[in-house]
Amino acid sequence: MVTSWPKNFPGLGTGANRLAALIGEMSGGRIRVKVYGAGELVPAFEVFDAVAQGMAEMGHSSAAYWKGKSEATQFFTAAPFGMTAQETNAWLYHGGGLALWTEHYAGFGLVPAPAGNSGVQMGGWFNKEIKRVADLKGLKMRIPGLGGEVLKRAGGTPVSLPGGEIFTALQSGTIDATEWVGPYNDLAFGLYKAARYYYYPGFHEPSSTLEATINKAVFEALPADLQSIVLNACKVMNQDLLAEYTARNPVALQALLEKHGVALRAYPDDVLIKLHRLAEEVLSELAEKDAFSRKVYASYRKFLRQAKAWSNISELAYLRARDLG
């Protein structure tokens, strides 16, 4: 298994390790998976090709990194102002999302599976306050995928960097700002040493589905029970990693604020409103680029409307009620 994450990096890298171990345990040792961190066997952004070409049998990464292969892949990670992790899993497993993902990746010789989720991410690290939309103009920010396209529409310059290069780029001034994941991973990278202001919410990735990719020919050569074991191990890790992030993020955020003096800031409402409008433009234009993107967008948008209607009177209403006390 080749990954896009630094070896043994908390959450992302250790999640890949746990997935490999789980496959071994569930298969009774009939499958043994060796994990390679980013750069050990292939660079972080070459995981997709390495698995598709058979250099590795399996990968652990993010579909948002492969927009150069197909714009539609980005929907399988996250859409700006889109679904939460819980809603995304509902779409993938029970709303046709995973079937579309499987259909799409088959053309590349791959079998995809959700294999982790970091939940709602943070908005990012900045060395200046963001008080108005104009403050985003000219800003060089590490932000991949659809969120990067939204920033570009707002006048910023999106930069794509693998995780292992973020701190140096931010500290040296090569970039002005960065998003990564959330407190758990941001603390591990020491990003508080390179930027002072920590913004929320992560409008760009309200959920961030991690993907396992399996070489299709290798997968289809497995007996049916081992195919089921691999896919169900991914499903277990998809849930377990979300639970880990939910447990670790609040502890890490407290450390960032109380121990390291990070300045926590919320994006102003007018900035979020503008970014939301720009996101709608980006998504609708993406849907017109090809027939498959249009099909995925239609499925995602329909499910989002349904999910919002329910979430507003369930999760959102409850969270507001809980805070009344």
LONUMAR-737858 format. One line per 3 residues: their letters; for each residue z, y, x of N, C-alpha, C. Coordinates in pm, whole numbers, plus 32768, in hexadecimal, padded with zeros to 4 digits. Atoms other than C-alpha are relative to their C-alpha. Layout:
<recs>
a	Z,Y,X,Z,Y,X,Z,Y,X ~ ...
</recs>
This chain:
<recs>
mvt	8000,7F89,8054,8000,8000,8000,8000,807D,8059 ~ 8004,7F80,7FBA,7F97,8151,808E,802C,806D,7F9E ~ 7FCB,7F98,8058,803E,828B,8006,7FDC,808A,8032
swp	8016,7F74,7FDD,8016,8403,8003,8080,8045,802A ~ 7F7D,7FC5,7FE7,8185,8436,8055,8030,7FE1,808E ~ 7FC2,8021,7F80,8243,844F,819D,8051,7F80,7FF4
knf	7FBB,8081,8001,82D9,82FF,81F8,8093,8011,7FD7 ~ 7F75,8003,802F,8422,82C2,813F,802F,8085,7FC6 ~ 7FD8,7F80,803B,841E,8421,80A3,8047,7FE6,7F7C
pgl	7FB1,801A,8079,8526,8431,7F8E,7FAD,8009,7F7F ~ 8045,7FFE,8081,849F,83DE,7E35,7F73,7FCC,800A ~ 808C,8026,7FF8,832E,83D2,7E81,7FEB,7F89,805E
gtg	8011,806B,7F9F,8332,82FE,7FBB,8059,7F89,7FE6 ~ 7FA5,8070,801C,8464,8232,7F63,7FDA,7FBB,7F7D ~ 8030,803D,807B,83D1,81FA,7E09,7F90,7F9D,801C
anr	806A,805D,7FD7,829E,815D,7EAA,803D,7F84,8040 ~ 7FBC,8072,7FC0,8388,8084,7F7B,803D,7FA4,7F97 ~ 7FBF,8051,8068,8446,8014,7E45,7F98,7FB4,7FAC
laa	806B,8044,804A,8301,7FC4,7D90,7FD1,7F86,804E ~ 802C,806F,7FAD,8293,7EEA,7EB3,8066,7F8E,7FFC ~ 7F96,8065,8002,83E3,7E38,7EB9,8006,7FB9,7F78
lig	7FF8,8037,8088,83DF,7E07,7D3F,7F8F,7F9B,7FE8 ~ 8070,805D,800E,8287,7D65,7D49,801F,7F7D,8048 ~ 7FDA,8078,7FB7,8307,7C76,7E51,8068,7FAE,7FB8
ems	7F95,8047,8046,8441,7C21,7D8C,7FCE,7FBF,7F7F ~ 8030,8032,8081,8393,7BF9,7C3C,7F9E,7F8D,8011 ~ 8063,806A,7FE8,8286,7B1D,7CD3,803C,7F8A,804B
ggr	7FC1,806B,7FB6,8383,7A42,7D85,7FC8,7FF1,808D ~ 8036,8001,7F78,82E7,7AA1,7ED1,7F6D,7FD9,8008 ~ 808F,8025,7FFF,8186,7A3F,7E68,7FA9,8076,8028
irv	8043,7F87,7FD0,811C,7BA8,7EA9,8062,804A,805A ~ 7FB0,7FAF,7FA3,81A0,7C66,7FD5,7FB5,8081,801B ~ 803F,7F7D,7FF2,8158,7DD9,7FEB,8040,804C,8075
kvy	7FD2,7FAE,7F91,8175,7EA1,812E,7FD5,8090,7FE7 ~ 8019,7F73,8021,818F,801A,8100,7FE5,8051,807E ~ 8022,7FA3,7F94,80EA,811B,81E3,800C,808F,7FCB
gag	7FF4,7F74,8026,814E,8289,81CE,7F81,804D,8024 ~ 8074,7FAC,7FE5,8054,83A6,81DC,7FE9,800E,8096 ~ 8024,7FF1,7F74,7F9E,83A8,8329,8017,7F84,8054
elv	7FE6,807A,7FB2,8017,8251,8398,7F84,7FA8,8008 ~ 807B,8050,8004,7EDB,819C,832D,7F89,8057,7FDA ~ 8067,7F9F,8028,7E11,82A9,827B,8045,8085,7FE0
paf	7FC6,7F7F,8024,7E49,8420,8241,8029,8005,7F6D ~ 7FC7,7FF6,8087,7F02,848D,8106,7F96,800A,7F93 ~ 8064,7FE8,8067,7DCB,84FA,804D,7F8A,7F9E,8005
evf	806B,8064,7FFA,7CFE,83C2,809E,802C,7F7B,7FC3 ~ 7FCB,807A,803E,7DCE,82C8,7FD8,7F9B,7FC7,7F9C ~ 8060,802B,8068,7CD0,82B8,7EBA,7F8E,7FB1,8040
dav	8072,8041,7FBF,7BAC,8263,7FA0,802A,7F80,8048 ~ 7FD4,8075,7FB5,7C77,8171,8073,8010,7F87,7FA7 ~ 7FED,8070,805D,7CD0,809C,7F45,7F7C,7FD9,7FC0
aqg	8082,801E,803E,7B7A,80B8,7EA2,7FA6,7FB2,805F ~ 8057,8041,7F9D,7AD0,804A,7FE5,803B,7F80,8039 ~ 7FC3,807B,7FD4,7BC3,7F2D,8023,8047,8007,8087
mae	7FB2,7FF2,7F84,7C69,7FBC,815C,8093,7FDF,7FE6 ~ 7F7B,8025,802E,7DAD,7F8D,809A,7FF0,7FC4,7F75 ~ 800A,803E,8085,7DEE,7EBB,7F65,803E,8057,7F93
mgh	7FB3,7FB5,8063,7ED0,7FBA,7EBD,8021,808B,8036 ~ 7FDA,7F78,7FD8,7F28,812D,7EC0,806B,8038,7FA4 ~ 7F9D,7FB9,8051,803A,8215,7E43,7FEC,8094,801C
ssa	8026,7F75,7FEA,7FD8,837F,7E0D,8003,804D,7F7D ~ 800B,7FAE,8079,7F7B,8484,7D07,7F6D,8013,7FDE ~ 808B,7FF1,802C,7E3B,848E,7C3C,7FCF,8090,800B
ayw	8027,7F73,7FF5,7E40,860B,7C56,7FB9,801D,8083 ~ 803E,7FEA,7F7E,7DCD,85E9,7DBF,7F6B,7FDC,8003 ~ 8088,8037,7FFA,7C80,854C,7D5F,7F9B,804E,7FAD
kgk	805E,7FB5,8053,7BD4,8665,7CA0,7F76,8009,8040 ~ 8081,8003,7FBE,7AC3,865A,7DA7,7FAF,7F85,7FDB ~ 8042,8079,8031,7A75,84FD,7D26,7FD6,8011,7F6F
sea	8018,7FEC,808E,7A8F,8559,7BB8,8068,8061,7FC9 ~ 7FA4,7F9C,8038,7B26,8684,7B05,8061,7FC1,7F9D ~ 7FAE,803D,806A,7BAB,85A1,79F2,807E,7FBE,8035
tqf	7F8B,8047,7FCA,7CA0,84F2,7ADD,807F,8054,7FF3 ~ 7F8B,7FA9,7FFF,7D86,8622,7AD3,8055,7FF4,7F83 ~ 7FB5,8010,807D,7DE8,85E5,7968,8067,7F8F,800A
fta	7FA7,8074,7FF7,7E8E,849E,79D2,807A,801C,8056 ~ 7F86,7FD3,7FBD,7F87,855E,7AA9,804B,8061,7FA8 ~ 7FC0,7F99,8053,7FD2,8693,79DB,7F99,8069,7FDB
apf	8050,7F8E,8026,7F36,87B6,7925,805D,8078,7FF0 ~ 7FAB,7F89,800E,7FC3,891A,793A,8024,8019,7F6D ~ 7FCC,7FE9,8087,809A,8960,7806,7FE4,7F89,7FA4
gmt	801F,8078,804C,8052,87FB,779B,807B,7FAF,7FDC ~ 7F97,8059,8031,8127,86CE,774B,806E,7FE8,8067 ~ 7F8F,8027,7FAC,827D,8677,77D5,7FEF,7F6F,802B
aqe	8009,808A,7FD1,82BD,852D,7885,800A,7F9D,7F8B ~ 7FEE,805A,8072,8336,848A,7743,7F83,7FFE,7FA9 ~ 8079,7FF7,8051,8207,8507,7683,7F88,7FC2,8047
tna	806E,8039,7FB2,8119,84A6,779B,8003,7F68,7FFD ~ 7FF5,8092,8005,819E,8343,77A5,7FD8,7FCA,7F77 ~ 8028,802A,8087,8170,832E,762D,7F68,8000,7FF3
wly	8093,7FF9,8003,8005,839C,7653,7FC1,7F8F,8051 ~ 803A,8067,7FA9,7FC2,82AF,7773,800E,7F75,7FC3 ~ 7FE6,8089,802C,8064,8178,76DF,7FDC,7FE6,7F6E
hgg	8014,8016,8090,8033,81AF,7569,7F9B,805F,7FC0 ~ 805F,7FA0,8038,7F30,82C3,7540,7F75,7FF8,803D ~ 8086,8014,7FC9,7E04,823F,75FE,7FE9,803C,8089
gla	8013,7FBF,7F7F,7E3D,8301,773F,7FE7,7F9F,8072 ~ 800F,8062,7F94,7E65,81D5,7825,7F7C,7FB4,7FF3 ~ 8081,8044,8013,7D34,812D,778B,7F8E,8056,8037
lwt	8065,7FA6,7FC9,7C64,8261,77E2,8006,8003,8098 ~ 7FEB,7FFE,7F6F,7CF8,826A,7940,7FC5,7F81,803F ~ 8032,8081,7FCF,7CA7,80F8,7972,7F68,7FFB,7FFB
ehy	8092,7FFC,800E,7B46,8127,78F1,7FC1,8056,806E ~ 8037,7FA3,7F9F,7B0C,824C,79DA,8007,7FCA,808F ~ 7FEE,802F,7F77,7B98,81AF,7B16,7FB1,7F81,801D
agf	8050,8079,7FEC,7AD4,806E,7ADF,7F7D,8021,8047 ~ 807C,7FD5,7FBF,799F,8131,7B4B,800F,8018,8095 ~ 7FE6,7FEE,7F72,7A45,816A,7C9C,8034,7F80,8043
glv	7FCE,807E,7FCB,7AB1,8001,7CC6,8097,7FFC,800A ~ 7F6F,7FF6,7FFC,7C1D,804D,7C78,803F,7FDC,7F79 ~ 7FAD,8013,8078,7D2A,7FE7,7B7F,8077,805F,800F
pap	7F90,7FA1,7FF6,7E24,8104,7B3A,8077,7FD3,7FAD ~ 7F87,8018,804E,7F8A,80EF,7AC0,8061,8072,8017 ~ 7F93,7F9E,7FEC,8095,81F9,7A81,806F,7FBE,8050
agn	7F9D,8040,7FA8,819A,81BD,7B90,806B,8063,802D ~ 7F99,7F9F,7FDF,8290,82DD,7B85,7FE4,8084,7FBB ~ 8011,7F7B,803A,82CC,8434,7AF3,8076,8055,802C
sgv	7F96,7FA7,7FD0,838F,855D,7B7B,8036,805A,7F91 ~ 7FD3,7FA9,806D,83B9,8602,7A25,7FCD,808E,8012 ~ 802A,7F74,7FF4,8397,877A,79FA,801E,8031,808D
qmg	7FEC,7FD0,7F78,8364,880F,7B51,8032,8091,8001 ~ 7FDC,7F73,7FEF,83DD,895C,7BD9,7F82,8052,8014 ~ 8075,7FA9,7FF6,82F5,8A87,7BE1,7FD4,801C,808E
gwf	8027,7FEF,7F75,82FF,8AAE,7D58,8058,805E,804F ~ 7FB7,7FAF,7F9F,8383,8B66,7E89,7FAD,8079,8028 ~ 8046,7F83,7FE1,832B,8CD1,7ECE,8056,8056,805C
nke	7FB8,7FA2,7FAC,8386,8DD6,7FCE,8005,808C,7FC4 ~ 7FF2,7F83,804B,8368,8EEA,7ECC,8014,7FDD,7F6E ~ 7FEA,8019,808E,83CC,8F08,7D62,7F7E,800F,7FB1
ikr	8073,7FFA,8059,82C9,8ECC,7C54,802E,8042,7F7E ~ 7FD2,7FB5,8074,830B,8FDA,7B53,7F91,801A,7F9A ~ 8073,7FE6,8058,81AD,9003,7AC3,7F89,7FAC,8031
vad	8075,8050,7FDD,805E,8F51,7AC6,7FBE,8035,807F ~ 803F,7FC2,7F8B,7FDE,9046,7BCC,803D,7FCF,8083 ~ 7FBF,8030,7F87,80D9,8FB6,7CC4,7FC3,7F7C,8032
lkg	8041,807C,7FD8,800C,8E75,7CCB,7F7B,8019,8047 ~ 8082,7FE0,7FC4,7ED0,8F25,7D42,8009,7FFE,8098 ~ 8005,8009,7F70,7E76,8ED5,7EA7,8062,7F9D,803C
lkm	7F99,805C,7FD1,7F8F,8DD4,7EBE,7FC1,7F7B,802C ~ 802D,8082,7FD0,7F3C,8CA3,7F94,806F,7F9B,7FE5 ~ 7F98,805D,802C,7FF9,8B86,7EF1,7FCF,7F70,8006
rip	801D,808F,8003,7FFE,8A12,7F2C,801B,7FD1,7F71 ~ 7FF5,8031,8089,7FB9,8994,7DCE,7F7E,7FB7,7FDD ~ 807B,804D,8018,7EC0,887A,7D8B,7FDE,7FF5,7F6D
glg	8025,8026,8087,7E09,8808,7C56,7FE4,8075,7FA2 ~ 801E,7F9E,8068,7DE8,88C6,7B11,8057,807D,800D ~ 7FAB,7F8C,7FEA,7F11,89A7,7B62,7FC4,805F,8065
gev	8042,7FAD,7F9C,7E51,8A22,7C91,7F8D,8050,7FC4 ~ 806E,7FB8,8043,7D29,8A7F,7BB4,8036,8073,7FAB ~ 7FC2,7F95,804E,7E12,8B48,7AD3,8028,8072,805B
lkr	7FDA,7F98,7FA0,7E9E,8C02,7C00,7F85,804F,802D ~ 807B,7FBF,7FD4,7D3B,8C4D,7C71,7FD0,8064,7F97 ~ 8028,7FA4,806B,7CEC,8CE8,7B1E,8059,807A,7FFA
agg	7FA1,7F90,8000,7E21,8DC1,7B46,7FF1,8057,807D ~ 8019,7FAF,7F8A,7D9C,8E46,7C90,8039,7FCA,8081 ~ 7FC7,803C,7F88,7E50,8D60,7D82,7F9D,7FA3,8044
tpv	8053,805E,7FB5,7DC4,8C6D,7E82,8049,7F7B,800C ~ 7FBE,8082,7FF6,7E23,8B00,7E4E,7FDA,7FBA,8081 ~ 8014,804B,7F84,7E4C,8A2F,7F88,8030,7F72,7FE9
slp	7FD9,808C,800F,7E55,88B3,7F8F,8032,7FCD,8087 ~ 7FC4,8036,7F86,7F41,8820,8092,8051,7F84,7FDD ~ 7FA6,8071,8016,7FE9,86CC,80AE,8090,802A,8017
gge	7F73,7FDA,7FFB,8163,86D2,8090,8034,8019,808C ~ 7FCB,7FF5,7F79,81A4,86A2,8202,7FDC,807F,8049 ~ 802D,7F86,7FBD,80F2,87E8,825A,8034,807F,7FBD
ift	7FDB,7F8B,804F,8193,88CE,8159,8062,805C,8048 ~ 7F99,7FAC,7FC4,82C9,8946,8213,7FC9,8056,8071 ~ 8037,7FB5,7F8E,8211,89AB,8350,7FA2,806E,7FD1
alq	805E,7F9D,8034,8103,8A5E,828A,8048,8076,7FC0 ~ 7FB3,7F96,8041,8204,8B21,81C0,804E,8051,8066 ~ 7FB0,7FBC,7F9B,82DE,8B74,82EA,7FAB,8059,805B
sgt	8058,7FB5,7FA5,81B8,8BEA,83BE,7FB4,8070,7FBC ~ 804A,7F9A,8049,8122,8CC1,82AB,7F71,7FDA,7FE2 ~ 8086,802F,8023,7FE7,8BEF,8289,7FED,8003,7F69
ida	7FFE,7FEE,8092,8043,8BE8,8118,8074,805D,7FDE ~ 7F98,7FA2,802C,8112,8CE7,8058,8067,7FC0,7FA4 ~ 7FAA,8042,8063,81A7,8BF7,7F5C,7FD6,7F6E,7FF4
tew	8022,808D,8014,81B1,8A8A,7F00,804B,7FC7,7F88 ~ 7FB8,8059,8059,8206,899B,7DED,7FFF,7F78,8044 ~ 8001,8088,7FCC,826B,883C,7E4A,8024,7FA4,7F8D
vgp	7FDB,8056,8071,8332,8772,7D4E,8071,8041,7FB2 ~ 7F89,7FCA,8042,8492,87DF,7CF6,8072,7FFE,8064 ~ 7F90,7FF2,7FA3,85ED,880D,7D8D,8018,7F89,805A
ynd	7FE6,8079,7FB2,8617,86A4,7DFF,7FA5,7FF9,807B ~ 805F,8008,7F92,84DA,86A5,7ED2,7FF8,8081,8050 ~ 8009,7F7F,7FBA,84DB,8819,7F27,8074,8010,8063
laf	7F8D,7FFD,7FA5,8637,87FC,7FBE,7FE7,7FA6,8078 ~ 801B,805F,7F93,85C9,86CF,808B,7F9F,803B,8067 ~ 8060,7FC0,7FA6,84AB,879B,811F,8038,8080,8040
gly	7FC5,7F86,7FC9,8591,88C4,8165,7FB0,807D,7FE1 ~ 8055,7F8D,8021,84AA,89B6,80B2,804F,8081,7FF0 ~ 7FAB,7F8A,800C,85D1,8AA2,807B,800A,804D,8084
kaa	7FFE,7FBC,7F7D,85BB,8AF3,81F0,7F86,8058,8014 ~ 807E,7FB7,7FED,845D,8B7F,81C6,7FE1,8062,7F90 ~ 8017,7FA3,806F,846F,8C39,8078,8083,8013,7FB4
ryy	7F80,7FE1,8040,8583,8CE1,7FB1,8000,7FEB,7F69 ~ 8001,8001,8092,8515,8CEE,7E46,7FC9,7F7C,7FCA ~ 8021,8083,8038,8508,8BAE,7D7B,7FE9,8012,7F6A
yyp	8026,7FE0,808A,844E,8BCD,7C31,7FF6,7F84,7FA7 ~ 800F,8067,8068,844C,8B01,7AF0,7FC9,8045,7F85 ~ 801A,8090,7FFE,83BF,8A6C,7A17,7F7C,7FDE,8046
gfh	807D,802D,7FC3,82AA,899D,7AB3,7F94,7FF3,7F96 ~ 8067,7FFE,8068,81A0,8A03,79B8,7F88,7FA8,8026 ~ 8077,8046,7FCF,809A,8959,7A92,800C,7F69,7FF4
eps	7FEB,8090,800C,8138,87FD,7A83,807E,7FE4,7FAE ~ 7F8D,801C,8056,821C,87CD,7956,8028,7F6D,8003 ~ 7FDF,8089,7FD8,820D,865F,79B1,7FA1,7FE1,8072
stl	8057,8021,7F90,8180,85CA,7AED,7FFC,7F6A,8012 ~ 800D,8091,7FF9,810D,8465,7AC6,7FCC,7FD8,808A ~ 8030,8039,7F83,80EF,83AA,7C0E,7FAF,7F83,7FDE
eat	8055,8072,801E,7FE6,829F,7C21,800A,7F95,806B ~ 801E,8070,7FA8,7FCD,8149,7CB7,7F6E,7FDD,7FE8 ~ 808A,802F,800C,7E69,80E3,7CFD,7FF5,7F79,8045
ink	8015,8085,7FC7,7E00,7F7C,7D3B,7F6B,7FEA,800B ~ 808D,8021,7FF1,7CB2,7F11,7DC6,7FD8,7F9D,7F92 ~ 8023,804D,8078,7C01,7E83,7C94,7FDB,7F6F,8020
avf	8028,8088,7FDD,7B67,7D55,7D41,8079,7FAC,8029 ~ 7F85,8047,7FD8,7CB6,7CF8,7DDD,8054,7FE0,7F87 ~ 7FAE,8014,8078,7D69,7D26,7C91,7FC8,7F90,7FA9
eal	803D,8063,8058,7C70,7C54,7BCE,8001,7F74,803D ~ 7FF7,8083,7FBF,7C8D,7B3C,7CD0,808A,7FC0,7FEF ~ 7F79,8035,8016,7DFF,7B18,7C7D,8005,7FAF,7F7F
pad	7FEC,8047,807F,7E6B,7A19,7B77,8041,805E,7F9A ~ 7FD4,7FA7,806C,7ECA,7AAF,7A27,8093,8026,800A ~ 7F72,7FE0,7FFC,8040,7A95,7A5E,801F,8067,806C
lqs	7FE9,7F9F,7F95,8030,7B57,7BA7,7FC6,8089,7FDB ~ 8035,7F81,8032,7F53,7C62,7B08,8069,8043,7FA7 ~ 7F9A,7FCA,805A,805D,7C8C,79FC,807A,8030,804E
ivl	7F8D,7FDA,7FB0,8172,7C99,7B01,7FE8,8086,8046 ~ 801F,7F83,7FBB,80C6,7DAD,7BC7,8004,8076,7FA0 ~ 8005,7F91,8060,8085,7E84,7A93,8089,801D,7FC4
nac	7F7B,7FE9,8038,81E1,7E50,7A06,8061,8037,8067 ~ 7FAF,7FC4,7F97,8282,7EA0,7B54,7FE4,8097,8007 ~ 8024,7F71,8003,81C4,7FEB,7B4B,8041,8045,7F88
kvm	7FC5,7FC7,8079,8242,8025,79E9,8096,8014,8012 ~ 7F72,7FF2,7FE3,83AA,7FE9,7A58,8019,8079,8059 ~ 7FED,7F91,7FA4,8383,80DF,7B77,7FDE,8085,7FBF
nqd	8020,7F84,8047,82E4,81DF,7A91,807B,8036,7FB9 ~ 7F87,7FD7,8046,8425,81E6,79C7,8073,801C,8061 ~ 7F8F,7FF4,7FA4,8516,81B8,7AE9,7FFA,807F,8053
lla	800C,7F89,7FAC,848D,82D3,7BBC,801D,807F,7FB0 ~ 7FDE,7F8E,8055,84A6,83C6,7A99,8097,800B,7FF0 ~ 7F6E,7FFF,800A,8611,8361,7A6E,803F,8032,8082
eyt	7FCB,7FD2,7F7F,864C,8399,7BE2,7FF5,8097,800D ~ 8011,7F6F,7FF5,85BD,84F7,7BD8,805D,804B,7F9F ~ 7FA7,7FC1,8062,8685,8549,7A9F,8090,8001,8034
arn	7F78,8007,7FC8,87C3,84DD,7B56,8010,8056,807C ~ 7FF3,7FBC,7F7F,877C,857C,7CA9,7FE2,8095,7FFD ~ 8027,7F72,8001,86DE,86C9,7C4C,8074,8060,7FE8
pva	7F93,7FA0,8016,8816,8772,7BBB,8061,800A,8075 ~ 7FA6,7FFE,7F8C,88EA,870E,7CE6,7FC1,8050,8072 ~ 8046,7FB9,7F95,87E4,878F,7DD9,7FF5,8095,7FE0
lqa	8008,7F73,8025,87B9,88D3,7D16,8084,8047,801A ~ 7F7C,7FC6,7FE7,892F,8913,7D29,8013,801B,8096 ~ 7FF5,7FEE,7F6F,8921,88E3,7EA4,7FAA,8075,802F
lle	805A,7F92,7FD9,87FA,89D1,7EC4,803D,8088,7FDD ~ 7FC9,7F81,802F,88AD,8AE0,7DFE,8085,8021,8045 ~ 7F79,7FE5,7FD1,8A12,8ABA,7E79,800F,7FF5,8098
khg	7FF3,8015,7F70,89E6,8A3F,7FDE,7F9C,8052,8050 ~ 806B,7FC0,7FB3,889F,8AE1,8044,7FD9,808A,7FCC ~ 8016,7F77,8030,88A2,8C22,7F77,7F76,801D,7FCB
val	8085,7FEC,8039,8751,8BEF,7ED2,8008,805A,7F86 ~ 8006,7FA5,8073,86F1,8CFC,7DD6,7FA9,7FC1,7F93 ~ 8046,8040,806E,8695,8C4C,7C91,7FC9,806A,7FA1
ray	8040,7F9F,8058,859F,8D0A,7BB7,7FAC,7FB9,7F96 ~ 8059,8031,8069,84ED,8CCB,7A6D,7F82,8055,7FFE ~ 807A,7FB3,8013,8383,8D2D,7A46,8010,8059,7F86
pdd	7FF9,7FA9,8076,8377,8E5C,795E,7FA7,7FCC,7F90 ~ 804D,8032,8072,82F8,8E10,7801,7F70,802F,8001 ~ 808A,7FCE,8003,81C6,8EF0,7826,7FAA,7FB9,8068
vli	804A,804C,7F9B,8163,8E33,7963,7FDB,7F77,7FC7 ~ 801A,8084,8039,8184,8CE5,78B0,7F97,8006,7F91 ~ 8063,7FF1,806C,80BE,8D61,7784,7F73,800C,803A
klh	8082,7FEE,7FC0,7FA2,8DD2,7866,7FD1,7F7E,8041 ~ 8025,807D,7FC0,7FA6,8C8F,792D,7FD9,7F95,7F9A ~ 8021,805F,806C,7FA3,8BC6,77E9,7F72,8019,7FCE
rla	8088,7FDF,802D,7E6A,8C7E,7776,7F98,7FD5,8066 ~ 805C,8028,7F96,7DC4,8C42,78C5,7FF3,7F68,8007 ~ 8003,8092,7FFF,7E24,8AD2,78B5,7FA5,7FCB,7F92
eev	8057,802A,806D,7D77,8AB0,7765,7F6D,800F,8027 ~ 8089,7FEB,7FD1,7C3B,8B41,7801,7FD7,7F94,8063 ~ 801D,8064,7F9A,7C4C,8A56,792A,7FE8,7F77,7FC2
lse	800B,8085,803C,7C80,8920,7854,7F84,7FF3,7FA8 ~ 8075,8008,8058,7B73,8971,7756,7F7E,8000,8050 ~ 8078,8000,7FAB,7A75,89BB,7869,7FF1,7F7C,804A
lae	8005,8082,7FBE,7ACF,887B,7920,7FC5,7F98,7FA1 ~ 802F,8061,8063,7A8D,87BA,77DF,7F6A,8004,7FEC ~ 8091,7FF3,8013,7928,883A,77DC,7FAF,7FD5,807A
kda	8048,8022,7F85,78D4,87C2,793A,7FB7,7F7A,7FF8 ~ 8043,8081,8010,7881,865C,78D8,8038,7FBB,7F85 ~ 7FDC,8044,807D,7897,856B,77B5,8089,7FBE,8007
fsr	7F80,8046,7FF9,79C1,84A9,7837,8074,8062,8001 ~ 7F97,7F9A,8002,7A8F,85E2,787C,8017,8031,7F72 ~ 7FF6,7FD4,808C,7A44,864D,7717,804C,7F99,7FAE
kvy	7FBD,806B,804A,7ABA,84FB,7695,8096,7FFC,801F ~ 7F73,8002,7FD9,7C00,8502,775B,8049,807A,7FCA ~ 7FC3,7F85,8030,7C45,866C,76FE,801A,7FF9,7F6A
asy	7FF0,800C,8091,7C10,8623,758C,8078,7FA6,7FDF ~ 7F91,805C,8016,7D04,84FF,759C,8085,8042,8024 ~ 7F85,7FBF,7FD2,7E07,85C3,7662,8029,806F,7FA0
rkf	7FE1,7F8D,8057,7DF1,86F7,7584,8032,7FD3,7F77 ~ 7FD5,8033,8083,7E0E,8631,7441,808F,7FCB,8007 ~ 7F7A,8039,7FF4,7F40,8577,74BE,8067,806D,801A
lrq	7FA6,7F91,7FE4,7FDC,86B9,7541,8028,8048,7F7E ~ 7FE1,7FBE,8081,7FC3,875B,73E8,8064,7FAE,7FB0 ~ 7FA4,8057,8049,806E,862F,734A,808A,8000,8042
aka	7F81,8007,7FB7,8179,861E,7458,8050,8080,7FF1 ~ 7FBB,7F7F,800F,81CA,8792,7440,8042,800B,7F78 ~ 7FCA,7FF6,8088,81FB,877E,72C9,8082,7FB1,7FF5
wsn	7F87,8051,8005,82F9,8667,72F5,806A,8034,805F ~ 7F9E,7FD2,7F9C,839F,86EB,7433,8047,807F,7FD3 ~ 7FC3,7F81,802C,83DD,883D,7391,8073,7FEA,7F9E
ise	7F94,8018,805F,84B5,87A4,7280,805E,7F8F,802E ~ 7FA9,8069,7FC9,854F,8695,735C,803F,8031,8082 ~ 7FC8,7FDC,7F7D,8581,86D9,74D0,8023,8095,8008
lay	7FE9,7F70,7FF1,855B,8855,74C9,8070,802F,7FA2 ~ 7F9A,7FD6,8061,862B,8883,738D,808A,7FCF,802B ~ 7F7F,8035,7FD4,873C,87A2,7416,8035,804D,8078
lra	7FD2,7FB7,7F89,874A,8854,7568,8035,808A,7FDB ~ 7FCD,7F7F,802D,8770,89A1,74B7,8086,7FF0,7FBA ~ 7F83,8018,8046,887F,8910,73D8,8070,7FDE,8061
rdl	7F9B,8026,7F9E,8934,887B,7500,803A,807A,8048 ~ 7FD1,7F87,7FB9,8948,89D1,75A8,804F,805F,7FA7 ~ 7FB4,7FA7,8059,89E2,8A71,7474,8095,7FF2,8018
g	7F73,8017,7FE8,8B2E,89DA,74D4,8034,8049,807B
</recs>
